[in-house]
Structure formats: C-alpha cells, structure tokens
Amino acid sequence: MTMPAAQDRIPFTHKLAYGMGALINNLLAAAIGGMTIILNLGLGMNPALVGLLGAIPRFVDAVMDPLMGYLSDKTTSRWGRRRPYIFGGALASGVLYIVLWQLPAGRTESFYFWWFLTGSVLFYIAYTVFAAPWVALGYELTPDYHERTRLMGVQNFIGQIAYLVSPWFLWIMQNPTWFRTPVEGAAGLAVAIGVVTMVIGIIPAVVLRERFVVAPASVPTAPAPAAVPAADSSTVRESLAAVMQRHAREFAVGMQLTLRSRPFLTLCVVTFLVFNGFIAVSAFQSYVIIYYVFGGDQARGAEFAGYAGTLGAVSSFVAISIVAWLATRVGKHRALMVSTLLSVVGYLLKWVCYDPSRPWLLLVPAPLMAFGLGGLFTLMPAMIADIVDVDELTTRERREGMYSSIYWWVVKLGMAAALAGGGYLLNATGFDVARGGAQGAETITMLRLADVLLPAIASLGAVAALWRYPITAERAAAVRHELEARRTTA
C-alpha cells in the first residue's frame, strides 16, 4: 500500500464535513423506517397498509434519483454542481419531516393512510434533492484508490452515530413519562429529527468544494458570431423545446451507458441483496423480540431492541475501522466479501440467541451483523468512484451524479418492493397485533425463520456475485494513469 500524493489527500476536517451528510442521510433513513411501526402499534393500521406506505414513496424516490443525478451533473453555478441542492434539500427535508408526523387525532385509517402517503412523497422528493448530490460529491473529492476508502470509512463511521440513537426511537415514542400516547411521541421526536437535519445537513454544502473538471478531447475554434434577428415568442418556445429534447436525449444516453457497465451492475446486485435482504425483515426483529422473547411485552421488548440496536451501532464503528483497514491490504471487493460473510454468521446465531429464558443472549449476534451494512456502505461508494473513472475513459465526462443516482434508484426500487412485501409477509405469518402476546406457535416460528434466513441467504448470494469483480487496485491505478493526461484539477 502506498500513501496518496499530497494533492490527493482530503483534509480530515473535510472528511468530517462530508461525514455530517452521512449522519443526516442515515438519520432520516433510520427514522422513516423505524418510526412507521407506530402506525401499526399506535394507530392499529393494517400491516399491509403500513408496508405500502413504506413502498409507494420509495417508488417515487427511485424515479426521482436518476433525474436528480442528471440535473446535478449538468448544473453550473457559482456554488458548484452539488452544493446548492445539498443546502436546499437539507432544509426542505427537515421541515417536511416535522409536518409529516403531526398526525391529527381521532381520524379514520383511510385518512391517516392518505395523510402519510402524501407527506411521505413530498418528504422523499426533498430527501433525494439532498442525498443524490451529496453522494455524488463524495465520489469526486479525491482520485486516489485508497484515499477514497479512507474517506468513505470516515463518513460511514460518523453516519453510524445515527444508529446509536435510532434503536431507541420506539422506546422514546412509547415512554409515558414524556408523551401521553405513542402517536404524540412520534410527533415530538419528528421535531427533534427535523431540526437536527436542517442544522447539520447544510454543513457539506458550506465546507466542501468540487475537485474535478474534465479536459475535453479538443477545443474547437468558435466561428465569428453572425447577426441574430430579434426572436419572437414562437422562436423562444421552439428553443426551449429543443433544449428539453436535447436534455431528454442526453439523459436517456447516460442511463444506457451507466446500465451497460458490468462492474456497476454487479455492485447494484450486491447492494440489493445485502441491504434489501436486511430491509425486507427489518421489522421482524422487533416483532420477534417483543412477541417471542418477551411474550408480547412491548415496553420490555422495545427496551431490549434498543440495547441490541445500540450495541450493533457501536460495533459498526469497530467493523468500519477493520473493513477500511482490510481493504487497503487485500482490495475493496475482497474485504467486502469477508465482512458480508461475518454478517451471515450473525444472522444465523439469532436462531439460538433469541431465547425467552435468556433474553440477554439477543445481544450476541449484533456485533457480527454490524459487519454487513458497515462493510457495504464503507466500500460501495469507494468502489463506485473507481467505476466513474473507468467510465470517464470512454465518455470523457464525469458522471458521478448519474452513477450515484442510478445506484440508489436500483436499490430503492428493491427497497420499495421489500417494504411492501414485508407487510404482506408479516400478514402471511398470521400475526395479529390485537392478540398481543397470544400469537400462535406457527406464527412465531414463521417470524423467526424469516428474520434469520432471508438476510442470510441474500448475503450469501452477494458474496457469490463479488467473486470475480474486475476492478482491483492495480486496474484502478492503470485507469488513473490514462486519465491524468487529460484531466485538469480545479
């Protein structure tokens, strides 16, 4: 391993600033996912409807991602391509998240469904305006193969702070000392989350700057300007239409080029399997803890779910450090394979460690499971940044926004399907919230099997997909050598 050149190093303060975006990104993702359980436990909404409320806005979010990535790639302003969107998106996301959870009392299930659906769609649009340019900005902060890993290690390390507190969201919302009802607790918690989003989310936009400007293949000499006749309104309309058509063509071509990249598609498949295998049963862990380990005691179950989640988040700090170190020794894709296999061991241990007679054992799998998402979101952004370099060799464009947005587009489409399927899967187990701790034995067994096997099998599939990943450190260095002759540094 070699140290990066001085001009390729990212100051630690800038790594911290980029990490503030990860903190907000993870906080919002954890909050919207973890707090929706209140729609079932607090309002009695059908789990299938709760699943749809998680899925439908995600479909809208997935459609928005490529458009936002393309827009940020093509934007020119005195503040750069990404920063205006990061700044405005953070402010809008915070405001809309607060409004989303101010649920009026005493309304019907249908009213709550449409309130939450409308608010979620607006929130996810604002969230995409923040997140897609923030992700793309990280890809262009350094051209160095290993410095990218260090940057993403720092940002993921900081981002894990969100997961120290998010496991306690259910406990906070149900705490009778602070709130009269769980729904009132959700409203109060949303205010705190929204304010934090607005204050911290703008930091990357204020502190960071873009790095790369791509040198064109050639610079044609501009012809002398001809006399331009005064344009009437029809000419202006035609010009605007031509501009829109050109951007539509460029967008379609960019999508095609991105989706033809085999290494990129491999990373999309890996993330889909690891992340969405986890998301599909993310709620199942809480249900298993509450209704199996604690026999339906929501207070005790929420408390221990908080302990397990916090331990997992703390363990993620260790996992991220180990994975980042390992990647600089054996390469990114090999380190990701190791971290994913460790998470599989953790998932399988849940079958024996989630034990009603020894509830503290449920803490045992958490440190190993932390290697799954910890390794994924440390190494995946750094690997996509390498793919952007390979793409630049062919297209002579830096399309960080397109790659980041299509990556998350693929992931979020899968996430939407996973969330929708999770609600129906919960119904398929026979779970009925009205029965409390008297769930049937078959229901409990089905909950436990889904909680253990789905993420484990999906993660093993991801390891198989990574087996022949082609972009090694040597290949990345060769690509950079070719690019240096025609790239200029802003």
Steps between C-alpha positions, in 0.01 A plus 500: 500500500629847408409831659304744281674800347456822692257643245285187523460506878175623649545713814350328801271796561358450151449131567309597813291751304411236242419263785240746632304425185520127580368569849192674359456247220501212747290685757221567253512146359494344847229735624253454215553124514500458877217736590237360261443211742295753700242499220434135594568496874366850574217541248418134430553537124509178298863386449438464126404870483808589705709305250344692211575829678863394509501381140305753292707808598813294436385441142462876458840547661652245261361683198633831632854371557626479139337833416667665798835343417483617141392848610790536743748374237381765254459790742742791476495767767739714698452256791572186295289213370405333829507749785183703430293182498660365816428827682139539384420130528613483863276792598197366311546146634504620859184709465305232316598227747364705788169563320468134397465377859259763632210254464157641594325298770182297463500444123434187295754249373439628147571857606831404664599295195451790259652758737812291544522402133481860378744626762743214437511564125581869557759411765675247276522750215677747731714218642613407146589863422734483801633146479574441130736801461658429841588144396636618165714766669683230693603320181693801374686617811814297417631286211705270727382136530578461872420858602149438371475205739620716790249774414214254487620337820486835681160593357352161585656517847328833563181381336478213747434751778143510369468131576609553859181693566251361245453163680352700787240680289227248584582520870499882486165515321341257748647660813199605714714741703556719194194440283138406561479276191746346252354718224572812706850360559553465125399864448747623763783279378447621142554860610839412649601303189391779267697767684815286506459438126482869419795603721746220414387416147626828353858450626631310191362776275668772705842338547577282196591581140501292183833383366492379142454680171531266202725614219323469163652298217537812294390860519356617166547856393172685524381662176439869489154580629245575232235763528207362694153623411267596777323190628127489523315297762462196271877487446556508875251219550670294232838561661375389838347190344830424324689534828259265676528245220879517511505443875254214466727335241808556715322359803395187310852450361649547847262241643594252227875550546473463876290186488740338251783502754536142622701592813236758587217251455690257722511759778129569458424129536724469806340797671151383410566164662681616813298812574155394384537155651539687826223753427247232404502368856612813684176517693504128574781534753290730717199271471708192588650675803165634622274203429739205531773597744273715722161342438334817371639749754552802274681708761756233584534398136561859389759541776700195396461582131660832593788324675558270202480785250737720697750216540476439125568867431797508738632181340466665160770749597737209558381321186552809282853548632589135439343492153670824389836370624448162334402660168835683478674162537297254293284725282149633536295214356685234703452700819130531419472124455656442843276752675187357337587146606545616860151649491359166381641336813323765707165445326518125557587546869165675555326163484665382823568834670144637489398296804213589739680334791820701443401832340844655534629252241327701229792744525750237379426508122496881479879558465530248216192626316654849511763389247234464229379856456819640654714344229249565224466874549868552570623330184216537251538880448876465459449222244249706301748790494746263328230410246445870427869521403464204263192665348692825445747318274217434255259791539744781594243609755493470876155369572512451877143620532366254245684205651409585858136564416450190286671292766255626761217477247560127464537459875187698582286314249604183674447664839149604400418144396660369821300736722175419324578130510599522866152617599333220307754251631415608855133435425591165345653384828159542662612786724215700656588799718164467680607161642793653687721233654259222400639456148486143374805272511503472121494879468798536733694232311433669166609836638825350626576315176447813291713706739793256473495343155404780260794732577745209534411347161500840329843583642646172379371586153684833521828325582457279193438806280824663624716198428643630168464875540750648248613841636796433726747753639732429206225555243392823672859629495529428127175685430614799698830510312310526171271770634769727641611607153168662424348588837553839656464577867276789592 
